């Protein structure tokens, strides 16, 4: 579970302007859920599709 959080932080939060506000794991998970990122990750998307989603 920690590995998923670390991977998500590096993947989804690296370029987020508001990443500094997510100072707990719960806040990060809420943010990902609000943006629908967690659901997109579970889908069978190609690398190109995922990169396009991350860039939004």
Secondary structure by P-SEA (a helix, b strand, c coil): caaaaaaaaaccccccccccccccaaaaaaaaaaaaaaaaaaccccaaaaaaaaac
